[in-house]
Amino acid sequence: MTQRKTNLDLVNECDNFPYPDIPFAQGLLSGSYFKFKLEGCIAVLGYVLPEVAEKLPASPEWERNNASLEFTFKPANTPSDPEEAVAHRTAVLARFLQSAREAKTFRVLNGWRNELYPVYGPGRELLFSMERSASALFGIVTYGVHMTAYTQTAEGMKLWTPRRAPTKQTYPNMMDNTVAGGLSTGEKPFECLVRESMEEASLPEDVVRNAQACGTMTYFYVRDKRAGGEVGLCQPECQYVYNLELPEGVVPRPGDNEAVDFQLLTVKEVQSAMAEGRFKPNCALLLVEFFVRHGIIRAEDEPDYLEIVSRLHRRLEFPMG
């Protein structure tokens, strides 16, 4: 019989890149990764696995320094104008990644999305954008929105919970938050939420406008085989968190091929599914935060309460937008 996961287990499963002096991450060390850098920028933009750095196609736009564990992007002939420089770097990187995709260098690129994710510098300036499916290869910070929709019933609060389609490349058949999606370059969080709510849950904009903004969550995930593609890739993430109370009679329905169905589950049913490991790891973490905020997980009942709450807002070691 599989041991049930505690709330702290769920936190550890998602926020599983090691903290200094905290050994819970099973021996992973930041020193075993190459630092992803851009020529002329002092900041470290992400972490790259050594086997990724070694397999990337040879190109004058890249420099690998094994002694300092640095992997530097060096696009030639970068314009001095900031906007033109961003466009130039983005185009050079796109051609490079397309060549890696065509050569089938990395399995993770099989999930090519034709969506661009932003990479920021230390002054919150946009440095360049990259193909979404490549973001974990370079360990950059990615951004998204997550919304938990719930309904107050005679039995108490119930949560609308979708199940991911078996055809999904990442985390197939696992349970998810009501609405979730990645934030593309230039997209505002609430714009993303409105778009994803219609695409994934058939919730119209006039309904989603009632959603409550609940801040952000940050964590640093090391991908396992359920994520698809290479194992061990770094995925630091920032999620903009929303809640939406739906009146009885308003029912989310799959609007694309992302979800199979939506179930209206009690809090205990959701917590049981979390403990059984049925939720996508970051979705379980988002639900832990939801339950903390709604007083369902309380210090009086949860011995790991202080660590759990502190771990919901990790300070990431890379520039953020």
C-alpha positions in Angstrom: 0.0 0.0 0.0 1.4 3.4 -1.0 2.0 5.7 1.9 -0.2 8.8 2.0 1.5 12.1 1.5 1.5 14.8 4.2 1.1 18.4 3.4 4.9 18.9 3.8 5.5 15.9 1.5 3.4 17.8 -1.2 5.5 20.9 -0.6 8.8 19.0 -0.9 7.6 17.2 -4.0 7.2 20.5 -5.9 9.7 22.8 -4.2 12.4 20.2 -4.5 15.5 22.1 -5.6 17.8 22.3 -2.5 17.9 25.2 -0.2 21.3 26.0 1.5 21.9 23.6 4.4 18.5 21.8 4.0 19.2 18.2 2.8 15.6 17.3 1.9 16.3 17.3 -1.9 18.1 14.0 -2.0 21.6 15.2 -2.8 20.9 17.6 -5.6 23.5 20.4 -5.6 23.3 23.7 -7.5 27.0 23.3 -8.2 26.2 20.3 -10.4 24.5 22.6 -12.9 26.0 25.1 -15.4 25.0 28.7 -14.9 23.1 30.0 -17.9 24.3 33.6 -18.7 24.0 36.2 -21.5 27.2 38.0 -22.6 27.3 41.4 -21.1 24.8 40.6 -18.3 26.1 39.9 -14.8 23.1 37.9 -13.7 22.7 34.1 -13.7 19.5 33.5 -15.7 19.0 29.8 -15.0 20.6 26.4 -14.4 21.5 24.0 -17.2 22.2 20.3 -16.7 25.8 19.3 -17.8 24.4 16.7 -20.2 22.2 19.4 -21.8 25.2 21.8 -22.2 27.2 19.0 -23.8 24.5 18.0 -26.2 23.6 21.4 -27.5 24.7 21.8 -31.2 28.0 23.5 -31.7 27.6 27.2 -32.5 29.6 30.4 -32.2 26.7 31.9 -30.3 27.5 29.7 -27.3 30.4 29.4 -25.0 30.7 26.5 -22.5 33.3 27.0 -19.7 33.7 23.7 -17.8 36.0 25.2 -15.2 33.5 27.9 -14.0 30.4 25.9 -14.9 29.1 28.7 -17.1 27.1 28.4 -20.3 26.9 31.7 -22.0 24.7 32.9 -24.9 26.7 35.2 -27.1 24.7 36.4 -30.2 26.9 38.2 -32.6 26.1 41.6 -34.1 23.6 42.5 -31.4 22.2 46.0 -32.1 22.7 48.8 -29.5 19.1 49.8 -29.5 17.4 47.9 -26.6 14.3 46.8 -28.5 16.2 45.8 -31.5 18.6 43.9 -29.3 15.8 41.9 -27.7 14.4 41.0 -31.1 17.8 40.0 -32.4 18.6 37.7 -29.4 15.1 36.2 -29.7 15.6 35.4 -33.4 19.1 34.0 -32.9 17.9 31.7 -30.1 14.8 30.6 -32.1 17.0 29.5 -35.0 19.3 27.7 -32.6 16.5 25.9 -30.9 14.8 25.0 -34.2 18.0 23.3 -35.3 18.1 21.3 -32.0 14.4 20.4 -32.5 15.0 19.2 -36.1 18.0 17.1 -35.0 15.8 15.6 -32.2 18.5 16.5 -29.7 16.2 16.8 -26.7 12.9 14.9 -26.0 11.5 17.9 -24.2 11.3 19.8 -27.5 8.8 17.2 -28.8 6.3 19.4 -27.0 7.1 22.5 -29.1 4.3 25.0 -28.4 5.1 28.0 -30.6 4.7 30.2 -27.5 7.4 32.6 -26.3 8.4 32.9 -22.6 10.2 36.0 -21.4 13.7 36.1 -19.9 14.5 39.1 -17.7 17.6 40.9 -16.6 18.5 42.2 -13.1 16.7 45.5 -13.8 13.5 43.7 -14.8 14.3 44.4 -18.4 13.3 41.9 -21.1 16.5 40.4 -22.5 15.0 38.0 -25.0 12.2 35.4 -25.3 12.4 31.7 -25.9 10.2 28.8 -27.0 8.1 27.6 -24.1 9.2 23.9 -24.4 12.8 24.9 -24.2 12.5 26.9 -21.0 13.3 23.9 -18.8 16.5 23.1 -20.8 17.9 26.5 -19.6 16.2 26.5 -16.2 14.8 30.0 -16.6 12.0 31.4 -14.4 8.6 30.9 -16.0 5.3 32.5 -15.1 1.8 31.3 -15.1 -1.7 31.8 -13.7 -3.6 29.3 -11.5 -7.3 29.7 -10.5 -9.2 27.6 -8.0 -13.0 27.8 -8.6 -15.3 26.7 -5.9 -19.0 26.6 -5.0 -20.7 27.0 -1.6 -23.2 24.2 -1.2 -25.4 22.9 1.6 -22.6 20.4 2.2 -20.0 23.2 2.5 -17.3 24.3 0.1 -16.7 22.2 -3.0 -13.9 22.7 -5.6 -14.1 22.3 -9.3 -11.4 19.9 -10.2 -10.4 18.8 -13.8 -8.6 15.7 -14.9 -5.8 16.1 -17.5 -6.3 14.4 -20.8 -4.4 11.1 -21.3 -2.9 12.6 -24.5 -1.1 15.4 -22.6 2.6 15.2 -22.9 3.1 16.5 -19.3 1.4 14.8 -16.3 -1.3 12.9 -18.3 -4.4 11.7 -16.4 -3.4 13.7 -13.3 -5.7 16.1 -11.5 -5.3 19.8 -11.9 -6.4 23.2 -10.7 -9.6 24.6 -12.3 -7.8 26.8 -14.7 -4.0 27.1 -15.3 -1.8 28.3 -18.0 1.6 29.8 -18.9 2.2 33.6 -19.3 3.6 34.5 -22.7 5.9 37.4 -23.3 4.0 40.7 -23.0 0.8 39.0 -21.7 -0.7 40.4 -18.5 -1.7 37.9 -15.8 -5.4 38.7 -15.8 -5.5 38.7 -19.6 -4.0 35.2 -19.5 -6.5 34.1 -16.9 -9.5 35.2 -19.0 -8.0 33.5 -22.1 -7.3 30.2 -20.3 -10.6 30.2 -18.5 -12.5 30.2 -21.8 -10.1 27.8 -23.5 -9.9 25.2 -20.7 -13.1 25.6 -18.7 -15.6 27.4 -21.0 -16.0 30.1 -18.5 -16.8 33.5 -20.2 -15.1 36.7 -19.4 -18.0 38.3 -17.5 -17.8 35.4 -15.0 -14.0 35.4 -14.7 -14.1 39.2 -14.0 -15.3 38.2 -10.5 -12.1 36.3 -9.8 -10.1 37.4 -6.7 -6.4 38.1 -7.1 -4.6 36.3 -4.2 -1.0 37.2 -4.8 1.7 34.9 -6.1 3.5 31.7 -5.3 7.1 30.8 -6.1 8.8 27.4 -6.0 11.8 25.6 -7.7 10.9 22.3 -9.2 13.2 19.6 -10.6 11.3 17.7 -13.2 10.7 14.0 -13.1 9.6 11.6 -15.8 5.9 12.6 -15.4 6.8 16.0 -16.8 7.9 14.5 -20.2 11.3 14.8 -21.8 14.6 14.8 -19.9 14.6 14.1 -16.1 16.3 16.6 -13.8 15.6 19.8 -15.7 15.2 22.9 -13.6 11.9 24.7 -13.5 11.7 27.7 -11.2 8.2 29.1 -11.4 6.1 32.1 -10.3 2.4 31.6 -10.3 -0.2 34.4 -10.1 -3.0 32.9 -7.9 -6.7 33.6 -8.3 -9.9 32.3 -6.6 -13.4 32.3 -8.1 -16.6 31.5 -6.3 -19.1 30.2 -8.8 -22.8 30.2 -8.1 -24.5 26.8 -8.1 -25.6 26.1 -11.7 -22.4 27.6 -13.3 -20.5 24.5 -14.4 -17.0 24.5 -16.0 -16.7 22.3 -19.0 -13.7 21.3 -21.1 -13.2 23.8 -23.9 -10.2 22.2 -25.6 -8.2 18.9 -25.3 -6.5 19.9 -22.1 -9.0 18.3 -19.7 -11.3 15.2 -19.8 -13.9 16.5 -17.3 -14.5 18.6 -14.3 -15.7 17.2 -10.9 -17.2 19.1 -8.1 -15.4 17.6 -5.0 -15.6 18.3 -1.3 -12.6 19.6 0.5 -12.0 16.2 2.1 -12.2 14.5 -1.3 -9.6 16.9 -2.7 -7.3 16.5 0.3 -7.6 12.7 0.0 -6.7 12.9 -3.7 -3.7 15.1 -2.8 -2.5 12.6 -0.2 -2.8 9.8 -2.8 -0.5 11.7 -5.2 -3.2 12.1 -7.8 -2.6 15.8 -8.4 0.1 17.4 -10.6 2.8 18.5 -8.2 2.4 22.3 -8.5 -1.4 22.0 -8.4 -1.2 20.2 -5.1 1.1 23.0 -3.8 -1.4 25.6 -5.0 -4.2 23.8 -3.2 -2.1 23.7 0.0 -1.9 27.5 -0.3 -5.6 27.7 -0.9 -6.4 25.6 2.2 -4.0 27.7 4.3 -5.6 30.9 3.2 -9.1 29.6 3.9 -8.2 28.3 7.4 -8.6 24.7 6.4 -5.0 23.9 7.1 -4.3 25.5 10.5 -1.4 25.8 12.9 -3.4 24.0 15.5 -3.7 20.9 13.4 -0.6 20.9 11.2 2.7 20.3 13.0 4.7 21.5 9.9 2.6 24.7 9.5 5.4 27.2 9.8 7.7 25.5 7.3 4.8 24.9 4.9 3.7 28.5 4.9 7.3 29.8 4.5 7.9 27.5 1.6 5.0 28.8 -0.4 6.9 32.0 -1.3 10.4 30.9 -2.2 13.0 33.6 -3.1 14.3 32.6 -6.5 18.0 33.2 -7.3 17.3 34.5 -10.8 16.1 37.9 -12.1 12.3 38.2 -12.4 10.1 40.5 -14.3 
